[in-house]
């Protein structure tokens, strides 16, 4: 019997579920190897060792990369695709995205992980725009620190979230957990509450939170403000506050800013949040803010959402930001 299998004469385009999955199908490089044409360096941080409720965000970076491949596959041979929601053609190759792999993490050791993430993000920030994919929200602290250490001047913060994450210290969780990153950023020389703008806050907070906001000059648009004023106005106010007197801005997006009816795959969901359309509109506007020099997307726990809707919304939000930030 002869073998009738023939060799393929041409290579078909890969589907979104084939091959090695990277963010938006980008080439993989180490932070130190980012080439001159790099505009964005994606970094995964598969860590959820500082959560207070449901774990699972350690699987977030892998799920976000896989979901992003569905966007990347629509690019033609020149990398161009049409975003039907925005009515814009986008050139995905011109975004200059490279995937720098995952930062080293130490499971269940937040402080050891902190130092490694800060160094890794800092190395990326020396060469490109860091895009950090979490992971639980504590990781924003070292990611911010790594970015701030690579630039000169003060760094403002725009923060989309259901929770303020301003817990300073306590007997139960201490100073290093996913409820404390904003307090830790306030400890940094280049960070500070006075240029911190929050959007979407709606969870129960400690009784002293209103005093913290007033005494430190934090700008907060609660979820009720988004409903009353509209997301565009709230984002404009956040940008104005975060850029006032600063040289750079860091953007952090906790997916639980979105209502769990749209994004159930997260560890601490809170009813009454942003719609998916509001999140995308926010990312469109934030992408036009040239002061934003780094961003993260945190708290996606894919195993809590069997529909995959959470990670699909998250990567769409990141893509919308990048399309505006790097047109």
N, C-alpha and C positions, 0 to 999 in steps of 0.2 A: 504494500500500500504506500502511496506517495503522499507527501504533505502538500496539500493544495493551498495552504495559507500564503498569501502574497504580501510583500512589504508595501505599506502605503506610499503613494507617489507624492503626496503633499501633506502638510500638517494643518489640521483643522483648528480653528480658534478654540481655546480652552473654555469650558463652561465655568460658571462661578464656583462649582463644587469640585473642580479638578485642580491638581497642582498644589504647590505650596502657597498657602494663603497669607498674604501680607495686606497692609492697609492700602486700599484702593489699587491693589495689584502692583504696588511699588517694588522697586529693587531693594534688596537687603544690604545694608552697610553698617559697619560699626560707627559710633559717633565720631571718632577721630578720622574715619574714612569718608565722611560726607564730601561729595565733590563740589566744585565751584558753582555748579548750576542748581544746587540744592536750595530750596526755599523753605521746605517743611521737613522736619525730622520727627517721625512718629515713634513714640516710646510706650511700650506696654508695661504696666506694673501689676502683676497678678498677685495681689496681696489683700487679704481681708482679716488680718490678725488683730484689728482694733475695733471691730464692730461691736455694737451693744445689743443687737437684736438677731436678725437672720443672716447667716453667712452666705457666701456664694459669689461675691464680686471678684474673687480670685479668678473666676472663669470669664470675667468681662472682656479683657483684652483679646482673647482668642475668639470670642463670639463677635466682637466688634469688627475684627479683621475679616472674619468669614462673611458677615453681613455686608461689609463694604465692597466685597467682590461682585455683588449683584449690581452695584452702581457702576463699577469699573467696566463690566462686560459690555455696556452699551456704547462705549467709545468706538469709533470707527478706526480704520487703519492709521489715521492721523491723530487719534485720541480725542476727537470731537464728539460730543453728544448734545442732545437737546433736552433741556430741563422744561418739561411741559408745564410745571407749576409756576415757574418764574417767567416763562416765555423767553429764556435766554439760551443761546448756544454756549457751551462751556468746553474748554480745551483742557482735558484732564492731565495730559502730559505737561502742559505749561504750568501746572500748579507746582511742579518741582518737588513732589513728595517722594521721600525715601523712608523706608522702614528700618529703624535702628534696633529692632528686636526688643526684648524685655530687659528692664533694669534688674540687677540682682536683688533678690528679696530674701529675708530670713523669716519664715513662717512663724507667726505669733510673737515676733520680736519687733515691735514698732520702732524702737529707738535705733536698733541696728539697721533696720530697713531704711529708716530716715536718712542716715548718712550715705548709704549707697545710692539711693534715689537722687539725692541732692547732687552728688558728684556726677551721676549719669546724665541728668537733665542739664546740668551746667555745661558738660562737654558738648551736648547737642546745641545748646544756646550760643556757644561760641561760633557756630557755623551756620545755623539755620533757626527757623521758627520752631520751638518745641511744641509738639502736640502730644499730650500725655493721656493715655487711655488706662483708666483704673478698672478695678481696684476700689477700695473704700476711700472715703473722703479725707481721711487723715493724710493721705498721700499728697494732697494739695499743699500741705505745709512744706515738706522737703522739695517738692517740685517748684514752688514759688521761691524758696530759698536758693535753689540751684540756678534758677533764671535770674533772680535779683543779683546774685553774686557774679554774673557774667556781664552785667550792664552797669553803667554809672548813673547815679541819681536815684530818686525815690520812685517806688512802683505802686501805682494805684491798683485797686482790686474791684472787678465787677463779678458778682456772685449770685447765680441763679440757684435757688434751693427752696425746699420746704422748711428747712431748719436753719437757724443762725450759726450753729456749730461754734458758739462762743464760750462754751463751758471752760472755765479757767483751770480749776483743780477740784478734786473731790476724793472722798474716802473710797468710793466704789471703783472708779475708772482711772483716777490719777490725772496726769497732765497730757498724756499721749494716747488719744483714741479718736475715733471719727467724729466725736462731738466737740473736739477742741482745736481743730486746725486754725480757725480764724483767731483764736486767742494766742496761739503760738506765732502766727504771722505778725500779730501786733507786737510781739516781743522783739521782732527783727528790726534792725536799724533802718532798713529800706522799706519796711512795711509799716502799716499803721491804720488804726480805725478811722482816722480823720479823712482818709481817701478811700474808704471802703463803702461800696454801694451794693445793697442787696435787693433782689427782686423775687417775689413769690413766697415769702415767708408766711407760714400759716399754722405750723405745729404748736403744741404747747411748749412754752419756754419757761425758764426760771423766773420767779417773780421780779427779780431785779433787772430783767432785760430792758424794759423801757428806760430805766435810769442809765443803763450802759449806753444805749443809743444816744440819749440826750447829752450825757456828759462827755462822750467821746466824738461826737459829730458824725456818727454813722448815718448814712442815708439809706432809708428803708422804704421800699414800695412793697407793702404786704400784698398777699393774693387778693384781698378785698380792694386794694388800690388798682390792681391790674384790671379787675372787673369794672371799676368805676371810671378810670381814666383811659384805659386801653394800653396794650402792651407797648405800642410805639412810643407813647409819651413816657412811660416808665423807663424804657431803655434809654431814651434821650436824656432823661434826668440822671440816670446812673452813669452814663458816659460823661456828662458834664461834671458830676461830682468826682469821679475817679480820676479825671484828667486835670482837675484844678490843682495846679502847683506841683504836679508830678512830671516825670520824664518818660515814663513807660506805664503800661497797664497790663495786668495779668487777668485773664478771664477764666473763671471756674464754673462749670455747669454740673450740678448734681441732677441726675435724671429724675429724682423724686420731686423736682420742681414741677414736673408734669403730673397731672392727675392720674391716679392708678388705673382709671378706665382706659387710658391711652398707653400707659407704661407700667404694667403691673410687676415687671421683673426687677424689683429693687427691694432692699432689705427693710427699709422703714417707710412704707408708703403712707401718704396722708391725703385724705379726700379734699376736694375743693381746689385743685391745682390748675396749672396752665393746660390749655388744650394743645394738641399736637400742632395745630396751625399757629397758635400763639408762639410756641417755641421756635418754629421755623421762621416766623416773621422777626422774632428777636434776633436770631442768628444772622438773618439778612442784614439787619441794621448794624449789629455789632461788627460784622465783617467789613463794614465801611469805615470803621474807626481804626485809622492807621497807627494810633498809639498802642494798640494791643500787640504785644510782642511775644506772647505765649498763651496757651490755653490748655485746659484739661476737660475731660468728660468722665465723670465718676459715678460709681454706685450702680452700674448695670450688673444684675445677678441673673444671668440667662436661664438658669435651671428653675427659677421661680416663674418663668413665663413660657409655657409650652408652645405658644403661638409665634414666638420669635419677634413679636411686634416691638418690644422694648428696644432691642438692639438695632432693629431696622430704623426706628425713629431716631435713635441716637446717632447712627452714622449719617442719616440724611441731614440731621442738624449740623454735624461737623462739615459735611460736604457743602452745605449752603453757606456756612461761614467761610470756608476756604475759597469758594467760588467768588465771593465778594472781596475777601482780603487779598487774594492774588489773582486779579482778573487778567 
